[in-house]
């Protein structure tokens, strides 16, 4: 149920009063950005300044009955707050969204909450960003529970896995980029000789450089050359001398858990469950 004070209700009922739309984005890292639609000046409300410089616009919100997801598109201009690099890196994907109506000439009258939800995905094109708004009912579509597969569904070294990477030789290493092949491939000669595919499926996190704090999954590791190829390219240029931490890779299968990590008692897969090929055989 939406509530509003008497003054705000009077404004909402007066066709001569121009109401503005405030949209607040809250990222998982705590960063927040506000934009105002249908108004030419910035509006300060609830501890945040909502920028008019973005030239933000919001489409009509598609409303459905029941638990279907309400959607809309929000657009604005790329700038210091919402950068192209940040959008491409996924910084705003999954950000919380709150939408209000307000009289920008009488902020003290309060605001009417219209919608809450999250950014499904934000993309950049030309000089503008576009955010896909998804209402809170999108949470009903999230999968809950476990998949029964032959592969482990734990994350290496988390509480369900229990592996202590620091107790394993080359379990977690710190290194420095020797040379850069491209946005997906680096070489560190100190990584030569760890073992075939030792770091394949591992996770590398940059500690310095333009990609500080960003992670990359290792798609392939060459023990002869120390080359590390990422599954996806890094959004910012990598430079020789950038430092990183790198965890050993886990292919999530029964054999790797047993022979590489000695952790078979905590293996979270189901390697003995018959698969679809067994069911397709039929009776004999």
C-alpha positions in Angstrom: 0.0 0.0 0.0 1.4 3.4 -1.0 1.1 6.3 1.5 1.5 10.0 1.0 1.0 13.1 3.0 -1.8 15.6 2.5 0.4 18.1 0.7 1.7 15.5 -1.7 -1.7 14.2 -2.4 -2.9 17.7 -3.2 0.0 18.1 -5.7 -0.8 14.7 -7.3 -4.4 15.8 -7.8 -3.5 19.2 -9.3 -3.0 19.0 -13.1 -1.2 22.3 -13.0 1.7 20.9 -10.8 4.6 19.4 -12.7 5.7 16.2 -10.9 9.2 14.8 -11.5 10.4 11.2 -11.4 13.3 10.3 -9.2 15.3 7.1 -9.8 17.9 5.9 -7.5 20.5 3.2 -8.3 22.3 1.4 -5.5 25.2 -0.8 -6.5 26.4 -3.8 -4.5 29.6 -2.0 -3.6 27.7 0.8 -1.9 28.0 3.4 -4.7 24.7 5.2 -5.4 23.6 7.4 -8.3 20.4 9.3 -8.7 18.7 10.7 -11.9 15.7 12.9 -12.3 13.3 12.6 -15.2 10.9 15.3 -16.5 12.8 18.1 -14.8 15.6 20.4 -15.9 17.5 20.9 -12.6 19.0 18.6 -10.0 16.9 17.6 -7.0 18.2 16.8 -3.6 16.1 14.2 -1.7 16.8 11.8 1.1 20.5 12.4 1.2 21.2 12.0 -2.5 21.3 14.6 -5.3 19.4 13.4 -8.4 21.2 14.6 -11.5 19.4 16.2 -14.4 22.6 16.2 -16.5 22.0 12.6 -17.5 19.0 13.6 -19.5 17.4 10.5 -18.1 14.2 9.0 -19.4 12.0 6.1 -18.3 9.6 4.1 -20.5 6.2 3.2 -19.4 6.3 0.4 -16.8 4.8 -2.8 -18.2 2.6 -4.1 -15.5 1.2 -7.6 -15.2 -1.0 -9.5 -12.8 0.2 -12.1 -10.3 3.8 -12.7 -9.9 4.9 -11.8 -13.4 7.8 -9.4 -13.7 7.1 -5.7 -14.3 9.6 -4.2 -16.6 10.8 -0.8 -18.0 13.8 0.8 -19.7 15.7 3.7 -18.1 18.2 5.6 -20.2 20.7 8.4 -19.5 23.9 10.0 -20.7 27.2 8.4 -20.0 29.4 10.6 -17.8 31.5 10.7 -14.6 29.0 8.7 -12.5 28.0 6.1 -15.1 31.0 5.4 -17.3 31.2 3.3 -20.4 33.9 1.2 -18.8 31.8 0.7 -15.7 28.8 -0.4 -17.7 30.8 -2.8 -19.8 32.4 -4.3 -16.7 28.9 -5.0 -15.2 29.3 -2.6 -12.3 25.6 -1.6 -12.5 24.1 -5.0 -13.3 22.0 -6.2 -10.4 21.9 -2.7 -8.7 18.9 -1.9 -6.6 16.4 0.6 -8.1 13.9 2.8 -6.4 11.5 5.1 -8.3 9.5 8.0 -6.8 7.2 10.8 -7.9 8.0 14.2 -6.2 7.2 17.9 -6.6 10.7 19.3 -7.2 9.6 22.7 -6.0 8.4 21.4 -2.6 10.6 18.4 -1.7 9.6 18.8 1.9 6.1 17.5 1.0 7.7 14.1 0.5 7.7 11.6 -2.4 5.4 8.8 -3.5 7.2 5.5 -3.9 6.2 4.0 -7.3 8.4 0.9 -7.8 11.3 -1.0 -6.4 13.4 -3.6 -8.1 16.8 -4.2 -9.7 18.7 -3.6 -12.9 18.6 -6.8 -14.9 21.3 -5.6 -17.2 22.8 -2.2 -18.2 24.3 -1.6 -21.6 26.1 1.3 -23.3 25.5 2.4 -26.9 26.7 5.7 -28.4 26.9 8.2 -25.6 24.1 6.8 -23.5 23.4 3.9 -21.1 20.2 1.8 -20.9 19.2 0.0 -17.8 16.6 -2.9 -17.8 14.4 -2.4 -14.8 12.9 -5.6 -13.3 10.4 -5.4 -10.4 10.9 -7.3 -7.1 8.8 -10.2 -8.4 11.8 -11.2 -10.5 13.1 -12.9 -7.4 10.3 -15.5 -7.8 12.0 -16.7 -11.0 15.3 -17.4 -9.2 16.3 -21.0 -8.9 16.4 -22.4 -5.4 18.0 -25.6 -4.4 20.6 -27.9 -5.9 21.1 -29.6 -9.3 21.7 -33.3 -9.1 24.8 -33.6 -11.5 28.0 -35.6 -11.5 29.9 -32.3 -10.8 30.5 -30.5 -7.5 28.4 -27.4 -7.0 30.6 -25.9 -4.3 33.0 -23.0 -4.9 36.6 -24.0 -4.4 37.8 -23.1 -0.8 34.3 -21.9 0.4 32.8 -23.4 3.6 31.0 -26.2 1.7 34.3 -27.2 0.0 36.6 -26.8 2.9 39.9 -26.8 0.9 42.6 -24.5 2.4 44.4 -23.2 -0.6 47.2 -21.8 1.5 48.2 -25.2 2.7 48.6 -26.5 -0.9 51.7 -25.9 -3.0 50.6 -23.4 -5.7 47.2 -23.3 -4.2 47.1 -19.6 -4.0 50.0 -17.5 -5.5 50.8 -13.9 -5.9 52.5 -12.8 -9.1 53.3 -10.0 -11.5 52.5 -9.8 -15.2 55.7 -10.4 -17.3 54.1 -9.6 -20.6 50.7 -9.0 -22.2 49.6 -10.9 -25.3 46.1 -9.4 -25.6 43.1 -8.5 -23.4 42.5 -12.1 -22.6 46.0 -13.5 -22.3 49.0 -12.7 -20.1 52.3 -14.3 -19.3 54.1 -14.6 -16.0 57.3 -16.6 -16.2 57.1 -17.3 -12.5 54.1 -19.6 -13.2 56.2 -22.0 -15.4 56.2 -25.5 -14.1 53.1 -25.6 -11.8 51.8 -28.7 -13.7 49.5 -29.4 -16.6 46.2 -27.4 -16.3 47.0 -26.6 -12.7 45.6 -23.1 -13.0 42.9 -23.9 -15.6 39.5 -22.9 -14.2 41.3 -20.9 -11.5 40.4 -17.3 -10.6 42.8 -14.4 -10.9 42.3 -11.1 -9.2 44.3 -8.0 -10.0 45.8 -6.2 -7.1 47.3 -3.2 -9.1 46.8 -1.5 -12.4 43.6 -0.4 -14.2 41.8 -3.7 -13.4 42.5 -3.5 -9.6 39.9 -5.6 -7.7 38.5 -7.2 -10.9 38.5 -11.0 -11.3 39.0 -13.2 -14.3 38.4 -16.9 -14.7 41.3 -18.8 -16.3 40.2 -20.7 -19.4 43.6 -22.2 -20.2 47.0 -22.4 -18.5 50.3 -23.4 -20.2 52.8 -24.8 -17.7 55.6 -24.6 -20.3 55.4 -20.9 -20.9 53.5 -19.5 -17.9 50.7 -18.2 -20.2 47.3 -17.6 -18.7 44.3 -17.2 -21.0 41.1 -15.7 -19.5 37.6 -16.9 -20.4 36.6 -13.3 -21.1 38.7 -10.2 -22.0 39.5 -7.7 -19.3 37.6 -4.4 -19.9 40.6 -2.2 -19.0 44.1 -2.6 -20.5 46.5 -4.9 -18.7 50.1 -3.8 -18.3 53.4 -5.6 -17.6 54.1 -5.1 -13.9 50.4 -5.5 -12.8 50.3 -7.7 -9.7 47.7 -10.3 -9.0 46.6 -13.3 -6.8 45.8 -16.6 -8.5 44.0 -19.6 -7.2 44.5 -23.1 -8.4 41.7 -24.3 -10.7 39.1 -27.0 -10.0 37.3 -28.8 -12.8 34.5 -29.8 -10.3 34.8 -33.5 -11.2 35.3 -36.5 -8.8 38.9 -37.3 -9.9 40.2 -33.7 -9.5 38.7 -33.5 -6.0 40.4 -36.7 -5.0 43.8 -36.5 -6.7 44.5 -32.7 -6.8 43.0 -31.5 -3.5 42.6 -34.7 -1.4 39.1 -33.6 -0.5 36.9 -36.4 -1.7 35.0 -36.7 1.6 33.6 -33.2 1.0 32.9 -33.7 -2.8 29.4 -32.1 -3.5 28.6 -33.9 -6.8 26.7 -37.1 -7.5 29.0 -39.1 -9.8 27.1 -42.4 -9.4 23.7 -41.1 -10.3 22.6 -42.5 -13.7 22.5 -39.9 -16.5 20.1 -39.4 -19.4 22.1 -41.9 -21.5 21.3 -44.6 -19.0 17.6 -43.9 -19.1 17.6 -43.8 -22.9 18.8 -47.4 -23.1 15.4 -48.8 -22.2 14.7 -52.3 -20.7 16.8 -55.3 -21.6 
